[in-house]
Amino acid sequence: MNKKLLLISIWFQCLWFLAVMGQQSTQLLLLVCVIATVALSYRYRGLPLSWLFMIACVGVAMDVIHGVTGLFVFSSIPTAGIPLWLALLWVSFAWYAYQMRALLIRFPFAIVCMVGALGAAASYFAGLQLGAVQWPYSNTMTFVIIALEWALVFALIIYSLNVLQKRRHGVKPHETHPS
């Protein structure tokens, strides 16, 4: 892993810990950090904001559904839904996925989806262990549901990153090239 990728990964983990450990008490700081991260990446690295917000919206919608269906319960909010810190974490994750794009599209699709799904489900399990979320249903069932959903999220990420890459090289997404 190169130095830049290591620093990006450490920064994402800092944002994750700030969100999950601090929850409501660090939401303002998290908001400032996420806005600064996205703004700097947009300005200096060409982060495509429409892509970032598409991924973040898919994730937020997924977790709102979890809240509405009772798969997740957040003691910090009185109604079904998700807290702001989790929505900000989704923006952070989308930013991180974009930073990791070269790795995500380099390895076999199925492997990336499987490893990403297990890692993401483990992240939610860590949130459970740290008291950021409650899982009213069995841990096994909830973990499996999350992993399956995240496999689809990673499939969307990889597909959309490939589309972005083709557009940057002047290839329309459904255009074929003679071999």
C-alpha atoms as one frame of an Amber mdcrd trajectory, in Angstrom:
protein
   0.000   0.000   0.000   1.484   3.335  -0.950   1.865   6.202   1.502  -0.973
   8.289   0.048  -3.417   5.390   0.196  -2.376   4.663   3.766  -3.012   8.286
   4.791  -6.404   8.292   3.054  -7.330   5.044   4.831  -6.236   6.421   8.198
  -8.297   9.576   7.602 -11.373   7.521   6.741 -10.907   5.449   9.903 -10.629
   8.670  11.919 -13.939   9.846  10.443 -15.491   6.439  11.215 -14.339   6.572
  14.842 -15.470  10.184  15.199 -18.923   9.190  13.919 -19.372   5.898  15.759
 -17.661   6.743  19.038 -18.866  10.318  19.299 -22.264  10.006  17.659 -24.351
  13.103  18.567 -21.621  14.655  20.695 -19.221  14.962  17.741 -21.689  15.524
  14.884 -20.693  19.161  14.376 -16.990  18.319  14.241 -17.761  15.397  11.916
 -19.828  17.691   9.678 -16.940  20.163   9.416 -14.437  17.369   8.704 -16.631
  15.760   6.044 -17.371  19.074   4.315 -13.660  19.978   4.337 -12.669  16.533
   3.047 -15.173  16.615   0.201 -14.452  20.255  -0.686 -10.694  19.731  -0.806
 -11.059  16.529  -2.813 -13.395  18.258  -5.246 -11.102  21.234  -5.681  -7.740
  19.490  -5.854  -8.536  15.940  -6.968 -11.610  16.351  -9.168 -13.957  14.368
  -6.959 -17.220  13.973  -8.930 -19.826  15.316  -6.523 -22.780  13.797  -8.371
 -21.208  10.340  -8.044 -20.394  10.882  -4.364 -23.908  11.997  -3.532 -25.464
   9.152  -5.543 -23.529   6.581  -3.499 -24.215   8.417  -0.240 -27.945   8.639
  -1.042 -28.134   4.924  -1.829 -26.479   4.157   1.498 -28.602   6.582   3.486
 -31.751   5.177   1.878 -30.639   1.653   2.726 -30.055   2.545   6.379 -33.310
   4.523   6.596 -35.069   1.360   5.423 -33.197  -0.519   8.153 -34.497   1.975
  10.690 -38.072   1.940   9.382 -38.223  -1.867   9.294 -36.663  -2.160  12.755
 -33.521  -3.946  11.582 -31.563  -1.101  13.214 -32.530   0.899  16.273 -30.709
   4.061  17.240 -31.346   5.053  20.836 -30.271   8.602  20.035 -33.258   9.258
  17.758 -36.831   8.765  18.910 -38.306   7.786  15.531 -37.400   5.369  12.780
 -34.648   6.659  10.569 -30.958   7.338  11.015 -28.929   9.903  12.902 -27.003
  12.665  11.126 -23.659  11.120  12.036 -24.557   7.978  10.056 -25.560  10.012
   7.000 -22.227  11.846   7.259 -20.476   8.509   7.543 -22.079   7.519   4.234
 -20.688  10.657   2.595 -17.287   9.777   4.084 -17.534   6.225   2.789 -18.447
   7.396  -0.712 -15.425   9.729  -0.611 -13.221   6.838   0.519 -14.556   4.479
  -2.146 -13.689   7.055  -4.786 -10.183   7.389  -3.375  -9.844   3.594  -3.520
 -11.197   3.357  -7.077  -7.974   2.072  -8.624  -7.963  -0.882  -6.222 -11.683
  -1.506  -6.449 -11.648  -1.858 -10.230  -8.290  -3.660 -10.433  -9.311  -6.840
  -8.620 -11.927  -9.404  -9.675 -15.466  -8.080  -9.307 -16.774 -10.996  -7.207
 -13.823 -10.858  -4.806 -14.172  -7.116  -4.247 -17.920  -7.449  -3.664 -17.437
 -10.339  -1.231 -14.573  -8.789   0.734 -16.273  -5.389   0.759 -19.562  -6.892
   1.924 -17.928  -8.775   4.780 -15.861  -5.750   5.783 -18.888  -3.460   5.751
 -21.014  -5.898   7.756 -18.141  -6.212  10.235 -18.079  -2.419  10.495 -21.778
  -2.387  11.411 -21.113  -5.177  13.910 -18.372  -3.030  15.437 -20.928  -0.208
  15.678 -23.224  -2.629  17.506 -20.461  -3.590  19.920 -19.658   0.085  20.549
 -23.296   0.908  21.287 -23.919   3.085  18.224 -26.783   0.873  17.008 -28.932
  -1.945  18.316 -29.908  -4.997  16.306 -33.299  -6.217  17.556 -33.070  -9.361
  15.421 -30.387 -12.019  15.728 -26.820 -10.943  15.075 -26.407 -13.663  12.450
 -29.521 -12.705  10.506 -28.726  -8.989  10.639 -25.090  -9.565   9.634 -26.138
 -11.698   6.649 -28.721  -9.120   5.497 -26.171  -6.321   5.756 -23.508  -8.341
   3.935 -25.884  -9.197   1.072 -26.948  -5.566   0.713 -23.362  -4.395   0.781
 -22.401  -6.856  -1.932 -24.948  -5.004  -4.083 -23.602  -1.626  -2.934 -20.095
  -2.655  -3.961 -21.416  -3.903  -7.297 -22.999  -0.480  -7.857 -19.795   1.280
  -6.824 -17.602  -0.789  -9.141 -20.018  -0.470 -12.053 -20.363   3.293 -11.604
 -16.600   3.760 -11.185 -16.060   1.888 -14.452 -18.609   4.166 -16.145 -16.818
   7.236 -14.758 -13.475   5.930 -15.979 -14.846   5.288 -19.479 -16.373   8.773
 -19.603 -13.043  10.310 -18.623 -11.449   8.500 -21.541 -14.164   9.622 -23.949
 -15.941   6.251 -24.189 -19.702   6.166 -23.887 -20.832   3.539 -21.318 -22.575
   1.278 -23.867 -20.141   1.825 -26.699 -18.273  -1.245 -27.901 -14.802  -1.359
 -29.287 -13.573  -3.759 -31.946 -11.018  -6.148 -30.516
